[in-house]
Amino acid sequence: MVDDNGVGFRYSFSALKDRHTAVEVNYTDPQNGWQTSTELVEDPEAILRYGRNLLKMDAFGCTSRGQAHRAGLWVIKTGLLETQTVDFTLGSQGLRHTPG
């Protein structure tokens, strides 16, 4: 899997500005008369490493504080753990392989 220039795999990394360490999650709170409430989720270790990078988001269809907290954690952990991508190209020889 090497292109015409002899380059195989090309790796890239996410920008530090895309690695959020705190999230304010807005959700519909039935305990607050179905008004919007905000759940703050932070990763203290990541804040020490990268600084505080706040993201504000709406959890569409979310009606519990716990679910809002999990949504915020998912955003933080995904941004911190999925930082690398790889690109490569295949010629026609790559088309003959099937999964399984």
Sequence and secondary structure as in RCSB ss.txt:
>XXXX:A:sequence
MVDDNGVGFRYSFSALKDRHTAVEVNYTDPQNGWQTSTELVEDPEAILRYGRNLLKMDAFGCTSRGQAHRAGLWV
IKTGLLETQTVDFTLGSQGLRHTPG
>XXXX:A:secstr
   TTS   EEEE  GGG  SEEEEEEEEGGGTTEEEEEEEE HHHHHHH   EEEEE TT   HHHHHHHHHHH
HHHHHH  EEEE    GGGGG    
